[in-house]
Amino acid sequence: MIPTQLAILCLFLFVSAGRIPGPDGAEPDYNLCEATVPDASTYAVPPGATLELVQIITRHGDRTPTEHLPNDNGEWDCSAAESVRLQIPSQSDSTPHFKQIIRAGAERGAKGWANKLPKTNCLLGQLTKRGIQQHADLGAALRSVYVDLLGFLPKSMNDSVAEAVYVRATDSWRTKQSALALFSGLYSPGHVAKEFVKDLVVYPLEADTLKGRGALAYCPRFRQLRRQMYLGNKAYEQEIARVAPGLQRTLETLLGTTGKGDFDAKVTGWDSLSGWVPPRFCNGKPMPCNVRGECVTVEQGLAAVAARQVDYAWMYRDFSPEYSRLYVGPLMGELTDMARGPRSSKLQIFSAHDSTVAAMIGFLNATSVTWPPLRSNLIFEYWKRPNGTKFSRIVYNGAIGGPKAAWCDFTECDSARWFTYIDERTPQDLERECIALEEAGDDKNGPVSLHGEL
């Protein structure tokens, strides 16, 4: 078998197994379809140290597509996922008196627009049954470490110890479902009081630092940087040309998105041009086709993922420290304030998106910034040594000390260095830093958009 044929065979084997491999330099067990989780059997406890706080930032689990493609040929069934309901009312959720029934495209008639959608009983971006199970398994893994191994968290959850765990999610159905599933794995029915209801903190989108929408809504300088991001940078363009030569125009033809601004890589990056890949690859769905029956190939889908990998490293680490400062600096500052200030919680859970996790890793100037897999779990642990000195440790997708960075060893990063690094890169006066710079020909009111939070 010649090398090219062998490479193609390997690609098909990866996809058929529900795996999307990572780029060069990614961790060996990288799989965009599902991140690994902490393992109590290999978890290293720092000798003599006492754990004081754990913060975990997650990406939601496996989901349906976040947008419909023209001529979409995928069919999605979320009926099994309906059994997982939030314990608080939501505009997108079932309530104690109603069960939500989704009929998007399931009833096709001559009237209305249902015939424009694929057959589905799912909303856009809704967790699949697999996505829910992913976070329940993550919760169980966290329990095995922080309850069973370390005895750090209470064994059972009830009103008297409710403040030990803080839970927050973005205002998105899939992140709320992920938070609920994680909590149910951490405290299964046998370990939670029967009538116990856990508070879930949600901020308005424009004020939520977990999504960075505030920077887009209220920060002119950020919008200015956002417009400049993809304009004429040779190094970025050359890297995209290397991993996905001519792919944008090909995909626009095959996906039927030519002329649609949301799919223009020079405006939104490779967000929409690659966002359709994981739901289909990870769930064994057919590749999308156009009206002429021409379909995207597996190789083209994986090339789109490779372009997205380049995009994330460029956007969140390499493009501009100022962009990272304005986009995710407020969140990093919020987390460090919660770590240093008075608190009653021992575990703080933040259920968010791939853009959140990637931006945080880029903020830390990691040597490798990849597209965070579904169920990614970025854990900050805060420890105290017997002599009173403190250090921070990162556990990323089960790997202690990862991701790597030159400025500190994340297996044991001195707290003073950790907090100083973040403080220096966190805006102290957002109003002042958000003033747009005067530039010749710069249109401060021109169109700008963020990556979709996937």
N, C-alpha and C positions, 0 to 999 in steps of 0.2 A: 504494500500500500504506500503510495507516495505521500510526502509530508502534508501537502495541502488537503488530500482526502482524509488523512488521519486527524488533522486539525478540525475539519468540518464534522467528522464523526464525534470528536470529543465535545464540540459545541452542542450537538444534538443530545448526547448522553447527559450533559449538564442540565440542559433545559428539561429533558424528559424526567429527570430526577427532581425537578423543582428547585434547581440551583442556578444562580446567576453569579459566576465567578467575578473576582475583583480585578482591578488593574495591576500592573507591575508594582511591586512594593507593598501591596495590601497584605494583611495578615493571612496565613496559609488557609485558615478555615473560614475566610470571608465568604458569605453567601447573602446576596442582596435580598433574597426571599425570607431569610430568617436569621437574626443575630443569635449568637450563643448567649448563655446566661451564666451567672456565677455558679461554681461547683464547690459544695462544702468539702468534698473529699480532697480537693487540691488547693483550697483557700488557705493562704499563709497568714497566720496571726502574728503581728509584730510582737516579739518577746517583751514581756513586761509592760507593754503599753495599754492604755485604757481608751476605749472608743467613746467619743463624746457626742458625735453627730454624724448622720448619714444623709446626704442629699442625692436623689436619683432623678435624672432627667431622661425620659424615654421618648422614643418614637412609637406611635401607635402600631398596631398589628396589621396583618394582611387585610387588604381592602379591595373594594370594587373600584373601577376607574373614576377619576374625579371630573371627567368631561366626556361627552359623547362625541365620537368621531362620525363623520358622514359615512353612511353605508355600514355602520357598526354591525359586525356579525357575531358578537359575543353574547351569550345568554347567561344571566346571573341569577342565582337563587339564594336569597338571604332568609328564607323561612326558618331555618334552624337557628339563626342568630337572633330572631325575635324573642327567644326565651330569655335573653340577657337584657334586662331593663334597668335603667337608672332608678335610683331610689328618690330622685327629685324630679319634679315636672320639668319638661323641656319642650321647646317648640318642635323638636324633631322626634320626640319620644312618646311611647305609650304612657298613659296615666292610670291611676287606680280604677278609673271608670271607663276608659276606652282602650282598645287595642288597635294600634295603627296598622292599617292594611295598605300596602304600597302596590299600585297597579300601573306603574310607568311602563307603557308599551305592552302590557299584557292583554289589554282589550283594544284591538285595532278596528276602528270603524272609519266611515267616510267623513265623519265630522270630527273636528278637533285636530290635535297634533300628535296623537299617540303613535301614528304610523311613522313618525320621524325618529322614534327611539327604538333601541333594541328591546327584545322581550326580557323583562326583568321584574322582580318584585323588590328591588333594591333601590335605594337612593344613591346619588353620586357620592363616592368616597366612603360608603358604609363599610363597617367591619364585616368580614366573612366569618363563618363559624371557625375557620382556622385562625383568623386573627384574634378572636376572643380567646381561643385555647392557648395561643402563644403567650398572651399576657397572664392568663391564669397559671401557666407553667412558670413564667418569670416570678410571679408572686410566691409560688411554692419554693422556688430556688432561693429567693430572698429569705424566706422563713427558715430554710435549712441552715443558712449562714447566721442570720442576725437574731433568730430565736433559739434554734436548737444547738448550734455550735457555740455562739458567743453569749447567749443569754442576755442580749442587749435590749431586745424588745419584749414586752409582756407576752406570755404564752396565749392568753385569751384577750379578746377585745370586748369591752363594755364601757358604760358611761364613765366609770371612775378612772379609766386609763385612756379615754378617747383622745386626749390631747397629745399622747405620745406619738401619734402619727398624723401628719398634716398632708392633705391631698389637694392638689390643684390641677386643673386642666384648662386647655383653651376652649373657647366656645365653639366646639366642633363635636358632632355626634361621635365620631370615631375615637377622639381622644378621651371623651367622657366614658365611652364603653370600655376603652383600654384601661382607664383608671379603675373602674369598677371590677373588671376581670382580674387585674393585678391584686386589688385588695381582697377579692374573694379567694385568690390563691394563697395570699399571705395569711388570711384568717378565714378558713373554710367554715362551713356551717357548724362543725363541731367545736370551733374555737371562737365563736362570736355569740354574744347574748342574743336571744331570740328577737327581741324588740329593738335591738340596737340599729340606729341609722347614722351613718358617717357623713359629716359635712364635706361637700365638695366645693372648693373655692373656684369661681369662674369670674374673670374680668371682662369688661366690654372689649371688643376687638381692638379699638383704637388706643386703648390704655394698657393692653396686655403686652408686657415685655417678652412673653414666651413666643410671640409671633412677629414682633418687630413692626407691626402695622402703624404704631405711633410715629415711627421715624418717617414713614411715607406720608402720613397725614399731617404732621405738625413740624417737620424739619426741612426747610427749603434747601439747606446745604446737602442733606442726604439725597433729596430728589435730584439735585444737580450732579452729585457723584453717580447716582444710579443711571442717569442718561449718558454719562461719559464711559460707563463700564465696558461697553462692547464696540466703542468707536475707534477703529484703526490701530488696535494694539497688535503689533506684528508677532510677538512671542505667543500670545493667546491664539491668534489666527493660524499660525504655523502648527501649533499642537493639535488644534481641531482638525486641520487638514491632514495631519499624520494619522489620527485615529479614526476619522470619519470623512475621507475625501469625497467631496461632492454629494454628501449624504443628505444635506438639508433639502435640496431641490428634488432629489429622488423621493424622499419621504413625503414631501408636500404633494407630489403627484400620486403616490400610492395611498396616502391617507385621505386625499381629497381636501386638503387644507390650504391650497394655494390662495394667497391673497388674504388669509385670515391673520390679523395682527398678533393674536395670542400665540400663534405658532411660528412667529418670525424670530429666529435665534438671535438676530441683531437687536431685538427689543427685549425679549424675555429670557434670553439664553436658551438652553436645551430643555427647559422645563416641560413644555407641552409636547415637544418632539420626541421626548423619551419617557414621559410620564405614563404612557399607555403600556410600556413594556412589562414592568413587574406584575401588574394584575393578570396579564395573559400568560406570561412565562411561568409564574409561580403557581397558577391554577390550571395549567394545561389547556388554556383556551386557544382557539385558532388565531393565526396572524390576521390583522386587518387587511382588507382588500378594497380596491376602488370599483367603480361601476363597470369597468371593463373586465373585471375578474383578475386583475393583476394584484398580487399580494406581496406584502413585506416578507422577506426571508428571515430566517433565524439569525444569519450573519449580520444583516442590516439592523435587526433589533438590538443585538449585542453591541454593534458599533455605535448605536444611539446611546446606549448605556455608557460606553467608553467616553463619548463626548460629554455626557453629563458629569462623569468623574472629573474631567478636565475643568468643566464649568464650576464645580463646587470648590476645587482648590483655588481657582482664579478668583471667584467671587468672595470667598470667606477668609482667604489668607493672603493671596499674592497681589490682588488689585490695588488695595489701598488700606493702610492701617486706620485711616480716618473713617473709611466706610465701615470697617468692623467695629470701631469705637462707637459710632452712632447707631449701628444696627443692633448689636448684641451687648455693647458695653453697659447699658442700663440694666439688663438682666443679670450680668455677671456682678455688677455692683449690688443689686438686690440680694443675690445669693450670699455674697460675702457679709452684707449687713445682717442677714438672718443668722449667719454662722457666728458672728462676733457679738451680737446683741443678746439681751435676755430672751429666753425661749423656754417653752414647756415641751416642745416636740423633740423627739429623738430621731425620727425618720421623717424626711420631707420629700414627698413624691410630686413630681411635675410631669404631667402627661402632655406631650407636645408632638412635634413634627420633625421630619428629616432636616429641614432648614434650621430648626432650633439647635439640634445636636451638631450639625456640621459647622454652624456659625460659632458655637462655643469651642469646638476643637480648633477651628481656624484662629479664633481669638487667642488661644493658648499657643499659637505658632507651632503647631505640631508638624513633624517632618512629613507626615502623610495625612492628607485630608481627603477622605473618600465619601461616596454617597452612603450615608448611614443606612444599614439594612433595616427592614421591617423588624420591629421589636427591639431596636437598639436601646441599650441601657448604659448611660454614662453616670458613674457613681463617684461622688466626692466623699471621701471619709476623712473625718477630723479626729486625730489621735493625740493623747497626752502621755509623755514618757514619765517614768518614776521620778526623774529629777525636776519635773515641772515644765520642761520644754515641750513644744507642740509641733506636729507636722501634719501635712495633708497627703492623702494618697488617692490616686485615681484607679478605679476598676472599670474598664471599658469593654463591654460585651464579654465579660468573664475573665479578661486578661488584666492581671494586676500590673500597674505601672504603665499601661497603655492609654492613650497614644503617647509616643515619645516626643520629647522636645529638648532642644539644646540647653535651655536656660535653667531647667530643674529636672531632677530625677523624680518622676511621679510615683515611684514606689515608696519614697520617703522625702517629700519636699518640705523643707523647713517652713513653718507657718508664716514667719516674718517675710520670707522671700515670696511665698505664695500670695499673701495679701498685698504686698507692695507692688508686685507685678500687675495685679488686677486693678488696684487703686490708680496706678499711673495711667492705665488705659481705659478708665471709666470716666465719662463726662461728669464734671463737678458742677458745671453751669450749662445745662442743655440749651437754654434760651440763647446764650451767647454763641455757643459752638454751632448752633443750627442756622446762623445767619449766612445766607448764600454769598459766595464771592462774586464780585463783578468781573465778568469775562466777556470779551468782545464776541458778539454773535450768540451768546448763550440765552436760550429761551427758558426762563425760569418757570413758565407755565406750560411748557410742552408736555406731551404725553409721557408717562412713566408708569411702570408696573413692577411688582415684585414677582419673584418666583412663587408659584403656587405652593402652599404648605401641604406637602404630600404625605 
